[in-house]
Amino acid sequence: MTYVVLSAGFLAVAALIAGGALVIHRRTGGPADFSWQAVAIATAVLLLLTAVFDNVIIGVGLVDYSEEHISGVRLGVAPIEDFSYSIAAVLLLPALWVLLGRVQTRRRADAH
C-alpha cells in the first residue's frame, strides 16, 4: 500500500465526518460561534509547522520514506502525502467540536 492510498483514506473519512457535521450544524441551526476564519488560520499554521518540522526530521535522518511508496512529489524533502494528516486534522477537529458540542447541549437540556 502506498502513502497516497493511505492518505486518501484518512482524508475521505475526515471529509465525510466534516461534511456530516456541517449538514447537521446547518439543519439544526447550531450556534453561530463557528469561525471559518479561525479554521483557515489554523490550517495555514498547521501546514507551515508540518512543512518545517517534517523537513527537519527527514533532513536529519530520523525518518525516511522508500521511494516506491510515495508519489515522488516533495515540498523540500517532505513527501506531499505528509500534509494530508494536517488537513485531516483541520477537517476533523472542528467537526468533532460541532458534534460533541451538540451532545453537551443535549445533555444540559435533558438535565434541566
N, C-alpha and C positions, 0 to 999 in steps of 0.2 A: 504494500500500500504506500502511495506517495503522500507527502505532506500536503500537496494540493487537495487531494481527495479528503484527507483528514480535516483540513482547514475548511473545506466546503461543507462538510458535515456539521462542524461546530457553528459555522455561520448560518446554515439553514435552520438549525434548531433555535439559535438565538433570534433570528429574524421571525420565525413562527411565533415564538413566545412574545416578542416585542409587538408584532402585529396584533396578536390576540389581546394584549394589554391595551393597546391603543384603541381597538374596537370597543372593548369593554368600557374603557375610560370615557370615550365619546358617547356611547349609548346611555350610560348611566349618569351622565353629567357630573363626572368626578370633579374633585376640587381643582381650581384653576391655578394652583401653585406649581404646576409642572412648567419648566422653562426649557424650551428648545435651545435657547442661547446658552444656558448652562451645560446642556448636553454637547453642544458644538465646541465649547471651550474645553470641556473635559476630554473630548475626542482629540482635539489638537494637542493638548498637553500629554495625553497618554501615548499618542503616536510619536511625538517628539521624544519622550522618555524611552519608548521602545527602540527607536532608531539609535539613540545614543548608547543605551546600555547593551543592546544586542550587538552592536558593532564592537563595543569594548570586550564583552565576554567571548565573542567569536575571535576578535583580533588577538587577544592574549592566549587563545588556545584552550579556554575552559570548555567550550562547546564546539562541535564541528558537525557538519552535515555531509552525508555522502551525496555526491552529485547526481546519482541515478534516482534519488528520492525527492529531489526538489525541482522546481520549474526552471531554475537557472537564472531567473530574474532576481537581481540583488539591489539593495539600497546600501551602498558601501559594501561591507562584507556580509550583511544580514540578508538571508533569503526573504523575499517578499511575503512568503507564507507566514512568517513570524508575526506579521502585523495583523493577521486575521484574528488572533486571540485578543488583541486590544480592541478591535472593532466589535467582536462578540461581547466583550465586557461592557462596552458603552451601549450596546443594544440591550443586554440582559439586566444590568443594574437598575436603570430607570424603569424597565418593565416590572421587575420584581418590586420596586418601590411602590409603583402604582397598584400592583396586585396585592401585595401584603398590606398596603395601606387600606385597601378595601376590606380586608379581613379584620384589621384592627378596628375600623369604623363600625363594621357589623357587630363585632364583639361588644364594643362600647354601647351600641344601641340595644343589644339584647340584654345587657346588664342593667339597664335603667328601666 
